[in-house]
Amino acid sequence: MEGSKLKKKLFILLMSMVVMTVLAACNQEEVTSDADGDEQIQVMTTIAQIGEPLSVIGGEHVEVKSLMGPSVDPHLYNATQGDIATLEQADLIFYNGLDLEVNMVKIFNQIGQSKPVLAVGDAISESDLLEEEVGVIDPHIWFDIDLWKQALAAAVEELKDYAPDLADEFEANKQEYFAELEALQAEAEEKLAEIPENQRYLVTAHDAFGYFGEKFDLEVVGLQGLSTEDEIGVSDIRDTIELISEYQVPAIFVESSVPTRMIESVIEGAASEGIDVEIGGELFSDAMGEAGTDEGTYLGMYRHNVETIYQALAGGAE
């Protein structure tokens, strides 16, 4: 009888150890490695406009994840408990800053006490930033390729500081990627210069294209302000319709991360006054496209926007 009880106790103890081992394995952080078997640097970003270029520059040595995917509006984003846990497991964290991810600043400040957390927008000189009004900075700096190179360069410096033995490789990858950015900018300048002077009006759902307009000499009109939290009134729609009528703007644009109803209101209002204007296409503003597509890359997203604007405002003229 005693032998039977002892066997039962041993069995229970053994099963408890098995369960504890399984739970420990489930809770263990997954470690990924590069081709040489070295542990990859875990990088977290808010927006893919930061994350995707860093995945190219970091190559096999980094694993990059972005919290905000396609169609996600960073102005309104609130971190979940799962997001916070994921951020805490990262080696480095990069976000845009300039109040783009305004609801996450406290989280970044707290996590930044124990690991590198960088707002890449801080790398931009104040004199190069656009001010919508006193004290309100336009955070959409990725639409000026020259400024975005500065922001990405700051992130790459953090990578180099974290892994000095990989610094030369990161620098070489950065220079190669930046050459692609410069070629894209030259291509965009040549193409957008063909838009007729009287049609150089870029009307969008919210004011995300200020830097783009400055770079390519386009007058940008956003129904909402810099943030999608801004209210839109009847007067905003009325003013936009008057501009469309005065300058015979042929097309206005929806954005992938902003509801289409505001742009549709403008089109309906214009039509009621006998003004013919159509949707020129969908632009990527605060979010990029699906991963695995051209528009899911920074270069592809930017090129898509240039081509869409060109086709709608220049009529595809050669």
Secondary structure, DSSP 4 states (H G I P E B T S, - for coil): -HHHHHHHHHHHHHHHHHHHHHHHHHHSPP--B-TTSPBPEEEEEEEHHHHHHHHHHHGGGEEEEEEE-TT--TTT----HHHHHHHHH-SEEEE--TTTTGGGHHHHHHHTTTS-EEEGGGGS-GGGS-EEETTEE---GGGSHHHHHHHHHHHHHHHHHH-GGGHHHHHHHHHHHHHHHHHHHHHHHHHHTTS-GGG-EEEEEES--HHHHHHHT-EEEEEE-SSTTS---HHHHHHHHHHHHHHT--EEEEETTS-THHHHHHHHHHHHTT---EEEEEE-SSS---TTSGGGSHHHHHHHHHHHHHHHHHTT--
